[in-house]
């Protein structure tokens, strides 16, 4: 029997990458995200050593976050033009390289400038902030570019799972690498090596993008939208409720993670290893809970309701750790981890229902800008409160005002979540409560 003639090959422009290729792109980009998340959180397990060995003050510990935040703010305002001109793949490579250089600076600069170690380390954190935030913007864009329809929620959840696995690994590093934690520098040198892995996987991802353009006729990853200042007043009320919730939530959880190791050791007299274990509950529960909550939101809707529930379990743990210290710390950390999974799982996707596609980049840029701005102020504020109240292992009660401040800001998030829920039950609803909301774009 004569074999059928082999059909002529299709032009490259008509070919589509196989499913395996798309998931490989996501995997490489997500592994780069793992490194990005790890190097950011790797600083916190050594904060106690920084105070003991390099004599960092509480304010200087808080300012290490501020250096990062200021760099991120400058990046969000000025970096959009670069992303537009370079494209997402090249931008991911560039900013991963800058971030990786920053991780080296965090570990090395204090040795090179011993008279000003806090400032020197802050310069490394600044470089990390320049690289990290725009890399995350580019990495998130990958999901929207390569995945469509129902796959996008699952793909985003997987990317965040792998990224937050990096945070989990950083929190567990005092247990996994005990021999390194005899001095402040070795754990940060390990983080610098992980930063090199971040850059390596960014190179692989960038190559995959270029290869797809050559062999499948795909367009190179597009740029994110620039922040258009004239459009800011045109966003809906529901969007601004989400922004308020985002600011209150992240300006609480991230500064708490900055001081969590010190707080748990000084206020609850736990070992550094146990402090790391307890703090690891947050990324651990988040990375596994987000895919579950994301799938539930896709299937049943109720996104605004889920945000109310998530914020409702967010504020009480700070009060429990102050007023009910006899309760297991695992209870409070578990509640925080649950909120850290539930709120982001519905918060970020909700924006796509509240603004048109053509302005989605501007909406995310603006929301992230305010998130970084308030986070930048909150960390040094907590450091000042801690210092002013003489919080320490000898005076654990001095930590109480710090925790009450966090509880108060978390409560503000509850208010914005309720306002959003009420808005979505009215005539101006954008469909957040429905499984398949009606498009308003």
C-alpha positions in Angstrom: 0.0 0.0 0.0 1.4 3.3 -1.0 2.1 5.7 1.8 0.3 9.0 1.6 2.4 11.9 0.4 3.9 14.0 3.2 2.0 17.3 3.2 4.2 20.4 2.8 5.3 22.0 6.0 3.1 24.8 7.2 4.6 28.3 7.2 6.1 29.2 10.6 3.5 31.9 11.1 0.7 29.3 11.1 2.3 27.0 13.6 1.5 27.1 17.3 3.8 26.0 20.1 2.9 22.6 21.5 1.3 22.5 25.0 4.5 21.1 26.5 6.4 24.1 25.2 4.0 26.5 26.9 4.4 24.8 30.2 8.2 24.7 29.8 8.1 28.5 29.3 6.0 28.8 32.5 8.3 26.5 34.4 11.5 28.3 33.5 9.9 31.7 34.3 8.5 30.3 37.6 11.9 28.9 38.6 13.3 32.4 38.1 10.5 33.7 40.3 11.6 31.2 43.0 15.1 32.8 43.0 13.5 36.3 43.1 11.4 35.5 46.1 14.1 33.6 47.9 16.7 36.4 47.8 14.1 39.0 49.0 13.2 37.0 52.1 16.7 35.6 52.8 17.6 38.8 54.7 15.1 38.3 57.5 16.5 35.2 59.2 19.8 37.1 59.8 18.3 40.3 61.2 19.2 39.2 64.7 22.8 38.6 63.6 22.8 42.0 61.9 21.9 43.7 65.2 24.4 41.7 67.3 27.4 41.7 64.9 27.0 44.8 62.8 25.0 46.8 65.4 22.1 47.6 63.2 19.4 49.6 65.0 15.7 48.8 64.7 15.2 51.7 62.4 18.0 50.5 60.1 16.4 47.1 59.9 13.2 48.7 58.9 15.0 50.9 56.4 16.3 47.9 54.5 12.8 47.4 53.3 12.5 51.1 52.5 15.5 51.0 50.2 13.8 48.2 48.3 10.5 50.0 48.2 12.0 53.3 47.0 13.7 51.5 44.2 10.5 49.7 43.3 8.6 53.0 43.2 11.1 54.6 40.9 11.0 51.4 38.8 7.2 51.5 38.5 7.2 55.2 37.4 10.1 55.1 35.0 10.6 51.5 34.0 7.5 51.1 31.9 9.2 52.9 29.0 12.1 50.5 29.0 9.8 47.5 29.1 7.9 49.0 26.1 11.1 49.4 24.1 12.9 46.2 25.1 10.0 43.7 25.2 9.1 41.4 28.1 11.8 38.7 27.4 14.7 41.1 27.2 13.3 43.1 30.2 13.1 40.0 32.3 16.7 39.2 31.5 17.9 42.7 32.2 16.1 43.1 35.5 16.9 39.6 36.7 20.6 40.5 36.1 20.2 43.8 38.1 18.4 41.9 40.9 21.1 39.2 41.0 23.8 41.9 41.2 21.8 43.4 44.2 21.9 40.1 46.0 25.7 40.1 45.7 25.8 43.6 47.0 23.7 42.7 50.1 26.2 40.1 51.0 29.4 41.9 50.1 28.9 45.7 50.4 29.0 45.8 54.2 32.4 44.2 54.2 33.6 46.8 51.6 32.2 49.7 53.6 32.5 48.6 57.2 32.1 52.1 58.6 28.5 52.3 57.2 27.3 48.7 57.0 23.6 49.5 57.1 23.9 52.0 54.2 26.0 49.6 52.3 23.6 46.8 52.6 20.8 49.2 51.8 22.4 49.9 48.4 22.3 46.2 47.7 18.6 46.2 48.6 18.1 49.2 46.3 19.5 47.3 43.4 17.4 44.3 44.3 14.3 46.5 44.2 15.2 48.0 40.8 15.5 44.5 39.4 12.9 42.5 41.3 9.7 44.5 40.7 10.0 44.9 36.9 11.0 41.3 36.6 7.8 40.3 38.5 5.8 42.5 36.1 7.4 40.7 33.1 7.0 37.3 34.6 3.3 37.9 35.3 2.9 39.0 31.7 4.2 35.6 30.6 1.1 34.0 32.0 -1.3 36.3 30.1 0.7 35.8 26.9 1.1 32.0 26.9 -2.2 30.9 28.5 -5.8 31.5 27.7 -9.3 30.9 29.1 -9.4 28.6 32.1 -5.7 27.8 32.0 -4.7 31.3 33.0 -5.9 31.0 36.6 -4.2 27.7 37.1 -1.0 28.9 35.4 -0.9 32.0 37.6 -1.5 29.9 40.7 1.4 27.6 39.8 3.7 30.5 39.1 2.9 32.0 42.5 3.2 28.6 44.2 6.8 28.1 42.9 7.6 31.7 43.7 6.4 31.5 47.3 8.2 28.2 47.6 11.3 30.5 47.4 10.0 32.5 50.4 9.3 29.2 52.3 12.9 28.0 51.6 14.3 31.3 52.8 12.3 31.0 56.1 13.4 27.4 56.5 17.1 28.2 55.7 18.2 28.4 59.4 17.1 24.8 59.8 18.3 23.5 56.5 21.7 25.3 56.6 22.5 25.6 60.3 26.2 25.6 59.7 25.9 28.8 57.7 24.1 30.8 60.5 27.2 31.3 62.7 27.7 34.7 61.1 25.6 37.2 59.2 27.4 36.9 55.8 27.3 33.1 54.8 23.5 33.0 54.6 23.5 36.0 52.4 26.2 34.6 50.2 24.0 31.5 49.7 21.2 34.0 48.7 23.6 35.5 46.2 24.2 32.1 44.7 20.4 31.6 44.4 20.3 35.0 42.8 22.6 33.6 40.1 20.1 30.8 39.6 17.4 33.5 39.1 19.4 35.1 36.4 20.2 31.7 34.8 16.5 30.7 34.5 15.7 34.2 33.1 18.3 33.5 30.4 16.6 30.2 29.6 13.2 31.8 29.5 14.4 34.6 27.3 15.9 32.0 24.9 12.6 30.1 24.8 10.7 33.2 23.9 13.2 34.0 21.0 13.0 30.4 19.8 9.2 30.5 19.7 9.4 33.6 17.6 11.8 32.0 15.2 10.2 28.6 14.9 6.5 29.2 15.5 6.0 32.7 14.3 4.9 33.9 17.7 5.3 37.6 18.5 7.9 38.4 21.1 6.4 39.0 24.5 4.7 42.3 24.5 5.3 45.1 26.9 3.1 45.9 29.8 1.0 49.1 29.6 2.6 52.3 30.8 1.0 54.2 33.6 -1.1 56.9 32.0 -1.7 59.7 34.6 -4.6 61.2 32.8 -6.6 57.9 33.2 -6.3 57.6 36.9 -9.5 59.5 37.8 -11.5 57.3 35.4 -11.2 54.0 37.3 -14.4 52.7 39.0 -15.2 52.9 42.7 -14.8 49.1 42.9 -11.3 49.4 41.7 -10.3 51.9 44.3 -11.8 49.6 47.0 -9.5 46.9 45.7 -6.6 49.3 45.8 -7.4 50.2 49.4 -7.6 46.6 50.4 -4.3 45.8 48.6 -2.5 48.6 50.4 -3.8 47.7 53.9 -3.1 44.0 53.3 0.4 44.1 52.0 1.5 47.1 54.2 0.6 44.7 57.1 1.9 41.3 56.0 5.2 42.3 54.5 6.4 44.5 57.4 5.3 41.8 59.8 7.5 39.3 57.9 10.4 41.8 58.2 10.1 41.8 62.0 8.6 38.4 62.6 11.9 36.6 63.5 12.8 39.2 66.0 9.3 39.4 67.4 8.9 35.7 67.9 12.3 35.3 69.5 12.1 38.3 71.8 8.4 38.4 72.7 7.7 34.7 72.8 11.3 33.4 73.7 11.5 30.9 70.8 14.7 29.8 69.2 15.8 31.2 65.8 15.1 27.8 64.2 11.5 27.7 65.6 11.0 31.3 64.6 11.9 30.4 61.1 9.6 27.4 61.2 6.7 29.5 62.4 7.2 32.2 59.9 7.4 29.6 57.1 3.7 28.8 57.8 2.8 32.0 55.8 4.4 31.2 52.4 3.7 27.4 52.9 0.0 27.8 53.4 -0.2 30.6 50.8 1.6 28.7 48.0 -0.6 25.6 48.4 -3.8 27.5 49.2 -3.8 29.9 46.4 -4.4 27.4 43.6 -7.3 25.9 45.6 -8.9 29.3 46.3 -8.3 30.4 42.7 -10.1 27.3 41.4 -13.0 27.8 43.8 -13.4 31.4 42.7 -13.4 30.4 39.1 -16.0 27.7 39.8 -18.3 29.5 42.2 -17.6 33.2 42.0 -18.1 35.0 45.3 -14.8 36.8 44.9 -15.8 39.9 47.0 -17.2 37.6 49.7 -13.9 35.6 49.7 -12.0 38.9 50.2 -14.2 39.7 53.2 -13.6 36.3 54.7 -9.8 36.5 54.1 -9.5 39.9 55.7 -11.7 38.8 58.6 -9.2 36.1 59.6 -6.3 38.5 59.0 -6.5 40.9 61.9 -7.3 38.6 64.9 -3.9 36.8 64.9 -2.0 39.9 65.9 -4.3 40.4 68.8 -4.1 36.7 69.8 -0.3 36.9 70.0 -0.6 39.9 72.4 -3.5 39.0 74.6 -3.6 35.2 74.4 0.0 34.2 74.5 -0.9 30.9 76.0 -2.5 29.8 72.7 -0.2 27.9 70.3 1.7 30.3 68.0 0.8 27.9 65.2 -2.8 29.0 65.4 -2.0 32.6 64.8 0.5 31.9 62.0 -1.9 29.5 60.4 -4.6 32.1 60.3 -2.2 34.6 58.8 -1.1 31.9 56.2 -4.8 31.3 55.4 -5.4 35.0 54.7 -2.1 35.2 52.8 -3.5 32.5 50.5 -7.1 33.6 50.2 -6.8 37.4 49.7 -4.2 37.4 46.9 -5.9 34.5 45.1 -8.9 36.7 44.4 -7.5 40.2 44.8 -5.2 40.4 41.7 -7.6 38.6 39.3 -10.4 40.9 40.5 -8.8 43.8 38.8 -9.3 42.2 35.4 -13.1 42.5 35.9 -13.0 46.1 37.2 -11.0 47.9 34.4 -10.9 47.5 30.6 -8.1 45.4 29.0 -6.5 48.4 27.4 -5.9 50.0 30.8 -5.1 46.9 32.8 -1.3 47.6 32.9 -2.0 51.1 34.2 -4.4 49.7 36.8 -1.8 47.2 38.1 1.0 49.7 38.0 -1.0 52.2 40.1 -2.1 49.6 42.6 1.5 48.3 43.0 2.8 51.9 43.3 0.5 52.6 46.3 1.3 49.2 47.8 5.0 49.9 47.7 4.6 53.5 48.9 2.7 52.5 52.1 4.9 49.5 52.7 7.9 51.7 52.4 6.6 53.9 55.3 5.3 51.1 57.4 8.5 49.1 58.0 10.5 52.0 59.4 7.5 53.1 61.4 7.3 49.8 63.1 11.0 50.0 63.8 10.6 53.4 65.4 7.7 52.1 67.6 9.8 49.1 68.6 12.8 51.3 69.5 10.6 53.9 71.3 9.0 51.2 73.4 12.4 49.5 74.1 11.0 46.2 72.8 13.5 43.4 73.4 13.9 40.0 75.0 14.2 41.8 78.4 11.1 43.9 77.7 8.8 41.7 75.5 5.7 43.9 76.3 7.4 46.7 74.3 6.3 44.7 71.2 2.6 45.1 72.0 2.2 48.5 70.3 3.9 47.1 67.2 1.4 44.3 67.0 -1.6 46.5 67.7 -0.5 48.8 64.9 -0.5 45.9 62.5 -3.9 44.8 63.8 -5.3 48.2 63.2 -4.0 48.4 59.6 -5.4 44.9 59.0 -8.8 46.0 60.2 -8.7 48.8 57.6 -8.5 46.1 55.0 -11.7 44.5 56.4 -13.5 47.9 55.8 -12.4 48.1 52.2 -13.4 44.4 51.6 -16.9 45.1 53.0 -17.2 48.2 50.8 -16.3 46.2 47.8 -18.8 43.5 48.7 -21.6 46.0 49.1 -20.6 47.6 45.8 -20.8 44.2 44.0 -24.3 43.6 45.4 -25.6 46.9 43.8 -26.5 47.9 40.3 -22.9 48.9 39.5 -21.7 45.3 40.0 -18.9 44.1 37.8 -19.8 40.4 38.4 -17.2 39.5 41.0 -19.8 37.4 42.8 -20.7 35.3 39.8 -18.9 32.3 38.5 -18.8 33.7 35.0 -19.2 37.5 35.4 -20.6 39.6 32.6 -17.8 41.5 30.9 -18.0 45.3 31.3 -15.0 46.0 29.0 
